[in-house]
C-alpha cells in the first residue's frame, strides 16, 4: 500500500469517526445546568474523574480507559434516562453511576477480565453492593443503546497526528503522549464538555506549543501539516453523488480553520517571547 492509499484509508476511518461522534447516541449535553434542581456539581464530577485516573494509574492501565469511563458517564447523564435524572439529584447515585461507567470501561477497553466481586470490594471499597452495580450497569447499557465503541479523544489524537506525517519520530511520539495527557486533563473540566475531536485538536495544538527546542516557525509548520492533511480535497474528489450524512471537504475545512485560529495564537505568543528576549535594552 503506497502513501496515498494509506492516507485515503486513514481519512475514510476518520470520516466514520467524525460521523459517529455526531450521532445522537454519542452526543453529550449540558446536563448539570439543564434542570433547576440537582444536588451534584462540576466539582463532584471533577473529583470522580481524578479517582478514575488514580485507579487506572494504580493498575498500570492506559490513561484512555479512564477517558472512556468519563465518556460513558457523560453520555449516560445526557441520555434523559430516568435513572440518570435521579443520579443528578442524589450524590450517592451520581457516584454509583460513575463507578459503573468505570467498570464498563475496564471490561470493554482494558483488555483484562474484571470480576465484579473484585471491583466492588477493592475499587469501590464495598461502598456499593454487587446488585447495585449490576442494576446500574443494565440501566447504563440501555441508555447508551449498547454503543460502547465510539471514537474517543485519544483515538482522534492518533489519527490526526497520523495524517500529519511528522518525520521526526521523537517529536511525533512526544506529541501523541503529551496531547493525550492534555486531553485527559481537559476532560476533567466540565465547561470543556465538547466533542472528542474538538478536544483532540486543541490538545495537539497546545502540545505543539509546549515543545522544547522547536522554533516558532517549526511549530507553525507542524500545525500547518495537520491542517493541510485534514482539509485535503484530493482524497474526496470523485464523480459519485455525495452520500447522506457524509463528511465533506468543506466540513473538514472547518476543522482546519479551527487549527489555523489556534495556530495564530501560538505564533503570537511565541513571537512576543522572542521580542522580549531580543529587544534592545532600554
C-alpha positions, 0 to 999 in steps of 0.5 A: 500500500503506497502513501496515498492509499494509506492516507485515503484509508486513514481519512475514510476511518476518520470520516466514520469517526467524525460521523459517529461522534455526531450521532445522537447516541454519542452526543453529550449535553449540558446536563448539570445546568439543564434542570433547576434542581440537582444536588451534584456539581462540576466539582463532584464530577471533577473529583470522580474523574481524578479517582478514575485516573488514580485507579487506572494509574494504580493498575498500570492501565492506559490513561484512555480507559479512564477517558472512556469511563468519563465518556460513558458517564457523560453520555449516560447523564445526557441520555434523559434516562430516568435513572440518570435524572435521579443520579443528578439529584442524589450524590450517592447515585451520581457516584454509583453511576460513575463507578459503573461507567468505570467498570464498563470501561475496564471490561470493554477497553482494558483488555483484562477480565474484571470480576465484579466481586473484585471491583466492588470490594477493592475499587469501590471499597464495598461502598456499593453492593454487587446488585447495585452495580449490576442494576446500574450497569443494565440501566447504563447499557440501555441508555447508551443503546449498547454503543460502547465503541465510539471514537474517543479523544485519544483515538482522534489524537492518533489519527490526526497526528497520523495524517500529519506525517511528522518525520521526526519520530521523537517529536511525533511520539512526544506529541501523541503522549503529551496531547493525550495527557492534555486531553485527559486533563481537559476532560476533567473540566466540565465547561470543556464538555465538547466533542472528542475531536474538538478536544483532540485538536486543541490538545495537539495544538497546545502540545505543539506549543509546549515543545522544547527546542522547536522554533516558532516557525517549526511549530507553525509548520507542524500545525500547518501539516495537520491542517493541510492533511485534514482539509485535503480535497484530493482524497474526496474528489470523485464523480459519485453523488455525495452520500447522506450524512457524509463528511465533506471537504468543506466540513473538514475545512472547518476543522482546519480553520479551527487549527489555523485560529489556534495556530495564530495564537501560538505564533503570537505568543511565541513571537512576543517571547522572542521580542522580549528576549531580543529587544534592545535594552532600554 
